[in-house]
Amino acid sequence: MSDFTSNFWSLYVAGISLVGIVACLLLLYFSGKAKAMTDDDNTTGHVWDGDLREMNNPLPRWWVGLFLITIVFSLGYLALYPGLGTNAGQLAWTSTGQYDAEVAKANKELEPLYAKFAGMPPEDVAKDPQAMAIGDRLFMNNCAQCHGSDARGSKGFPNLTDTDWLHGGSHEKIQESLLKGRNGLMPPMAAAVGSPEDVRNLAQYVLSLSNSPHDSLRAALGKSKFGTCAACHGPDGKGNQALGAPNLTDDIWLHGWGENAIVAMINNGKVNQMPAQAGKLTDPQLHVLASYVWGLSNPVAKVAAK
């Protein structure tokens, strides 16, 4: 690994910082020692607009003092905080550390708010208006970027308001998804299926599983090729939540509908990732958020909450 890394840039940054400070000191020193050629009236001889003359007076002491203070401050700052390449400084301050400390402080202050929901069953949490208001804020801050503010998702991002779940829609499975994240992988299968024509026939058969518009003749030809898909999606195409394999019979298409979209999936495969939220949210927050998401796809809970 050392062949690909170097401390050159760290030394470069540290050198530039120190050279800049030394250059300021030298500039201040020599500007005070240098003597300009002056006339008898203590002017430099430069005249503007007919009567504006440049005096040859020394720099004001207050200005020199402020200049020196900034130099001393910069040296003190570089000693205490990171600024000289990889040097962490005496205080070992980092923006990440400060962020973590502020988050920990905020979570500590919010503990009493979440404590009342910690022992409640998810069904009861999903019926509590205050809990759902908190869950909505958690969702907007952590989930809406992918699943949308209405939780209905978009192409490549699952709809959380229906009953179609890749890994299961129980509170436990939702909390597991939030806690650990999910990695979805469909490998390219074209080589196993056969010719491009076989791939298109298989796509038509997949469409027929959900009674979507399809070519029945080509679907019949593609049925024998579905064996390459059955290992994950099941022989009946109903999917496998243990693997996160989608149900192909419900006419819900995460990555696009139609022959071309299915052919692209068979040929190219797909990798999806949901990041884990374990490091971002506390256990009580995960409990409330999972209950909120569970309530989105359970009308009884939503009606009771109203």
C-alpha positions in Angstrom: 0.0 0.0 0.0 2.9 2.3 0.7 3.8 2.2 -3.0 0.6 4.1 -3.7 0.6 6.6 -0.8 2.9 9.5 0.1 3.2 12.1 2.8 4.2 14.7 0.1 1.0 16.6 0.2 0.9 16.7 4.0 4.4 18.2 4.0 3.4 20.5 1.1 0.5 21.9 3.1 2.5 22.3 6.3 5.3 24.0 4.3 3.0 26.5 2.6 1.4 27.4 6.0 4.7 28.0 7.7 6.3 29.8 4.8 3.3 32.2 4.6 3.7 33.1 8.3 7.5 33.6 8.0 7.0 35.7 4.9 4.6 37.9 6.8 7.2 38.4 9.6 9.9 39.2 7.1 7.7 41.6 5.2 6.9 43.4 8.5 10.5 43.5 9.5 12.0 44.8 6.3 9.2 47.3 5.7 10.1 48.9 9.1 13.9 49.0 8.3 13.8 50.1 4.7 14.4 53.8 4.1 12.8 55.4 1.1 14.3 58.3 -0.8 12.5 61.4 0.4 12.4 65.1 -0.3 13.1 67.7 2.3 9.4 67.8 3.3 9.4 64.0 4.2 7.5 63.0 1.1 8.4 60.4 -1.4 8.0 62.8 -4.3 4.9 61.0 -5.6 2.1 63.4 -6.5 -1.4 62.7 -7.6 -4.2 65.0 -8.8 -1.8 67.9 -8.6 -1.5 68.2 -4.9 -1.8 64.8 -3.2 1.6 63.8 -1.9 2.7 60.5 -0.4 4.3 60.9 3.1 7.1 58.7 4.3 5.9 58.0 7.8 6.5 54.7 9.6 3.6 52.2 10.0 1.3 53.1 13.0 2.2 51.1 16.1 -1.4 49.9 16.5 -1.4 48.4 13.0 2.0 46.7 13.6 0.6 45.4 16.9 -2.5 43.9 15.3 -0.3 42.3 12.5 1.9 40.7 15.2 -1.2 39.5 17.1 -2.5 37.7 14.0 0.8 36.0 13.5 0.9 34.8 17.1 -2.7 33.7 16.8 -1.9 31.7 13.7 1.0 29.9 15.3 -1.1 29.2 18.4 -3.9 27.9 16.2 -1.6 25.6 14.3 -0.2 24.2 17.5 -3.7 23.5 19.0 -5.7 22.5 15.9 -5.0 20.5 12.8 -3.5 22.6 10.0 0.1 21.4 9.5 -0.5 18.5 7.2 -1.2 15.4 9.2 -0.5 17.0 12.6 -3.6 16.6 14.7 -2.7 19.4 17.1 -2.5 19.4 20.8 -6.3 19.4 21.3 -6.8 16.5 18.7 -9.9 18.3 17.5 -11.8 17.0 14.4 -15.0 18.0 12.8 -16.2 14.4 13.1 -15.5 14.4 16.8 -17.4 17.6 17.3 -20.3 16.4 15.3 -20.5 13.1 17.3 -20.4 15.0 20.5 -23.2 17.3 19.5 -25.3 14.3 18.3 -24.7 12.5 21.6 -25.7 15.6 23.6 -28.9 16.0 21.5 -29.8 12.3 21.9 -29.2 12.6 25.7 -31.6 15.5 25.8 -34.2 13.6 23.8 -34.1 10.4 25.8 -37.1 11.3 28.0 -39.2 11.9 24.8 -38.5 8.5 23.4 -38.6 6.7 26.7 -42.4 6.6 26.8 -42.5 4.7 23.4 -39.6 2.3 24.2 -41.8 -0.3 26.0 -44.9 0.1 23.7 -45.7 -2.6 21.1 -45.2 -1.3 17.6 -48.9 -1.5 16.9 -49.6 0.9 19.8 -46.7 3.2 18.7 -48.2 3.3 15.2 -51.5 4.5 16.7 -50.0 7.2 18.8 -50.2 10.6 17.1 -47.2 12.0 18.9 -45.1 9.0 18.0 -46.2 9.2 14.4 -45.3 12.9 14.3 -41.8 12.1 15.5 -41.6 9.1 13.1 -42.5 11.4 10.3 -39.7 13.8 11.1 -37.3 10.8 11.4 -38.5 9.5 8.1 -38.1 12.9 6.4 -34.5 13.3 7.7 -33.3 9.8 7.0 -35.5 8.0 4.5 -37.3 10.5 2.2 -34.2 11.2 0.1 -34.6 7.7 -1.5 -38.2 6.7 -0.7 -39.8 10.1 -1.3 -41.6 12.4 1.1 -44.8 10.4 0.6 -42.9 7.1 1.0 -44.1 5.8 -2.3 -40.6 5.5 -3.7 -39.5 5.7 -7.3 -37.7 3.6 -9.9 -35.1 1.6 -7.9 -36.4 2.7 -4.5 -39.3 0.6 -3.0 -42.7 1.9 -2.2 -43.2 1.6 1.6 -47.0 2.2 1.5 -48.0 -1.1 -0.2 -47.8 -4.7 1.0 -45.0 -5.7 -1.4 -41.9 -6.3 0.8 -38.6 -7.6 -0.5 -37.4 -8.7 3.0 -40.7 -8.8 4.9 -43.0 -6.1 6.2 -43.3 -7.0 9.9 -42.0 -4.5 12.5 -39.1 -6.9 13.3 -38.0 -7.1 9.6 -38.4 -3.4 9.0 -36.3 -2.6 12.1 -33.7 -5.2 10.9 -33.5 -3.4 7.5 -33.1 -0.1 9.3 -30.5 -1.4 11.7 -28.3 -3.5 9.3 -29.2 -2.1 5.9 -29.8 -4.3 2.9 -27.7 -5.4 -0.1 -29.6 -6.6 -3.1 -27.9 -8.4 -5.9 -29.2 -10.0 -9.1 -26.3 -11.3 -11.2 -26.3 -11.1 -15.0 -28.1 -14.2 -16.3 -28.0 -13.9 -20.0 -25.2 -16.5 -20.5 -27.2 -19.0 -18.5 -30.5 -18.3 -20.3 -29.1 -18.7 -23.8 -29.4 -16.6 -27.0 -30.8 -13.0 -27.1 -34.0 -14.5 -28.4 -34.2 -16.8 -25.4 -33.8 -13.8 -23.2 -36.7 -12.0 -24.8 -38.9 -15.1 -24.6 -38.1 -15.4 -20.9 -39.0 -11.7 -20.4 -42.4 -12.4 -22.0 -42.9 -15.3 -19.6 -42.0 -13.1 -16.6 -44.6 -10.6 -17.8 -47.2 -13.4 -18.1 -46.7 -14.3 -14.4 -48.4 -11.1 -13.3 -50.9 -11.1 -16.2 -49.2 -8.1 -17.7 -49.6 -7.5 -21.4 -47.4 -10.1 -23.1 -46.9 -12.3 -26.2 -48.4 -15.7 -25.1 -46.6 -17.7 -27.8 -43.2 -16.3 -26.8 -44.1 -16.6 -23.2 -44.7 -20.3 -23.7 -41.3 -20.6 -25.3 -39.6 -18.8 -22.4 -41.2 -20.8 -19.7 -38.5 -23.6 -19.9 -35.9 -20.9 -19.4 -37.3 -19.7 -16.1 -35.5 -22.5 -14.3 -32.4 -20.2 -14.1 -34.5 -17.7 -12.2 -36.4 -20.1 -9.9 -33.5 -20.6 -7.6 -34.1 -17.1 -6.2 -37.6 -16.2 -7.3 -39.1 -19.6 -6.7 -40.7 -22.0 -9.3 -43.9 -20.0 -9.1 -42.2 -16.6 -9.4 -43.5 -15.5 -6.0 -40.1 -14.5 -4.8 -38.2 -15.3 -1.6 -38.0 -12.7 1.2 -35.2 -14.6 2.9 -33.1 -13.6 -0.2 -34.8 -10.3 -0.9 -35.9 -11.8 -4.3 -38.9 -9.8 -5.7 -42.3 -11.4 -6.3 -42.7 -11.4 -10.0 -46.5 -12.2 -9.9 -47.8 -9.0 -8.3 -47.3 -6.6 -11.2 -45.1 -4.3 -9.0 -41.9 -3.4 -10.8 -39.1 -1.9 -8.8 -36.7 -1.2 -11.8 -39.1 -0.7 -14.6 -41.9 -2.5 -16.4 -42.0 -4.1 -19.9 -39.9 -6.4 -22.0 -37.0 -4.0 -22.5 -36.7 -3.4 -18.7 -36.8 -7.1 -17.9 -34.3 -7.9 -20.7 -31.9 -5.3 -19.3 -32.2 -6.9 -15.8 -31.4 -10.3 -17.2 -28.5 -9.1 -19.3 -26.9 -6.7 -16.9 -28.1 -7.7 -13.4 -28.6 -5.1 -10.7 -27.0 -4.1 -7.4 -29.0 -2.2 -4.9 -28.0 -1.0 -1.4 -29.9 0.4 1.5 -27.4 1.9 4.0 -27.5 0.8 7.7 -28.9 3.3 10.1 -27.5 1.7 13.3 -24.8 4.4 13.7 -27.1 7.3 13.0 -30.1 6.5 15.1 -30.5 5.3 18.7 -32.5 2.1 19.5 -35.5 4.1 20.7 -35.5 6.2 17.5 -35.2 3.0 15.4 -38.2 1.6 17.3 -40.3 4.6 16.6 -39.2 4.9 12.9 -39.8 1.2 12.3 -43.3 1.5 13.8 -44.0 4.5 11.6 -42.9 2.7 8.4 -44.9 -0.4 9.5 -48.0 1.9 9.9 -47.6 3.2 6.4 -48.6 -0.2 4.9 -51.1 -1.1 7.5 -54.4 0.8 7.0 -55.8 -0.3 10.4 -53.0 1.4 12.2 -53.4 4.5 10.1 -57.1 4.7 10.7 -56.6 4.2 14.5 -54.0 7.0 14.6 -56.5 9.4 13.1 
